Amino acid sequence: MRVEIESDGNILFVESEKPITVNEVLRKLEIQTSTVLVVYDGTIVPHTSLIESDIRLELVVVSSGG
């Protein structure tokens, strides 16, 4: 299965032979989970969600200031 991630106009991807969580995808891409929201079809997806088939997700960077 192929998980595509769109981030800042770039397409990143992870291949997996078994179901994988959003969290695991982000770790494989070396993206800090606390810095992004993951969106599918306009809906925010929890990082614990299990992906079981080809999918394309979008990352929204969360910024904070003080």
C-alpha positions as CSV (number, residue, x, y, z in Angstrom):
1,M,0.0,0.0,0.0
2,R,1.1,3.5,-0.7
3,V,0.5,6.5,1.6
4,E,1.1,9.8,0.0
5,I,1.6,13.0,2.1
6,E,1.2,16.4,0.6
7,S,3.2,19.0,2.4
8,D,4.1,22.5,1.2
9,G,3.5,21.6,-2.4
10,N,5.7,18.5,-2.1
11,I,4.5,14.9,-2.3
12,L,6.2,12.5,0.1
13,F,5.3,8.8,0.4
14,V,5.6,5.7,2.5
15,E,5.2,2.1,1.2
16,S,3.9,-0.5,3.6
17,E,2.9,-4.1,3.2
18,K,0.7,-4.1,6.3
19,P,-1.7,-1.6,7.9
20,I,0.1,1.4,9.4
21,T,-0.9,4.3,11.7
22,V,-0.7,7.9,10.7
23,N,1.8,8.3,13.6
24,E,4.1,5.6,12.1
25,V,3.9,7.3,8.7
26,L,5.0,10.6,10.2
27,R,7.8,8.9,12.1
28,K,9.1,7.2,8.9
29,L,9.1,10.6,7.2
30,E,10.9,12.1,10.2
31,I,8.1,14.6,10.8
32,Q,7.5,15.6,14.4
33,T,3.9,14.6,15.2
34,S,3.4,17.6,17.5
35,T,4.0,20.0,14.7
36,V,1.4,18.9,12.1
37,L,-2.3,18.2,11.6
38,V,-3.1,15.4,9.1
39,V,-6.1,16.1,6.9
40,Y,-8.1,13.7,4.6
41,D,-10.9,15.0,2.4
42,G,-11.2,18.2,4.5
43,T,-11.3,16.3,7.9
44,I,-8.6,16.2,10.5
45,V,-7.4,12.6,11.1
46,P,-6.2,11.5,14.5
47,H,-2.6,10.3,14.5
48,T,-3.7,7.0,15.9
49,S,-5.8,6.2,12.8
50,L,-5.0,3.0,11.0
51,I,-4.4,3.2,7.3
52,E,-5.3,0.0,5.4
53,S,-5.3,1.0,1.8
54,D,-3.7,3.5,-0.6
55,I,-4.4,7.1,0.5
56,R,-3.3,10.6,0.0
57,L,-3.2,12.9,3.0
58,E,-2.4,16.6,3.5
59,L,-0.2,18.0,6.3
60,V,-1.1,21.4,7.9
61,V,1.8,22.8,9.9
62,V,0.8,24.0,13.4
63,S,2.6,27.1,14.5
64,S,2.7,28.5,18.0
65,G,4.2,31.5,19.5
66,G,4.7,33.1,22.8
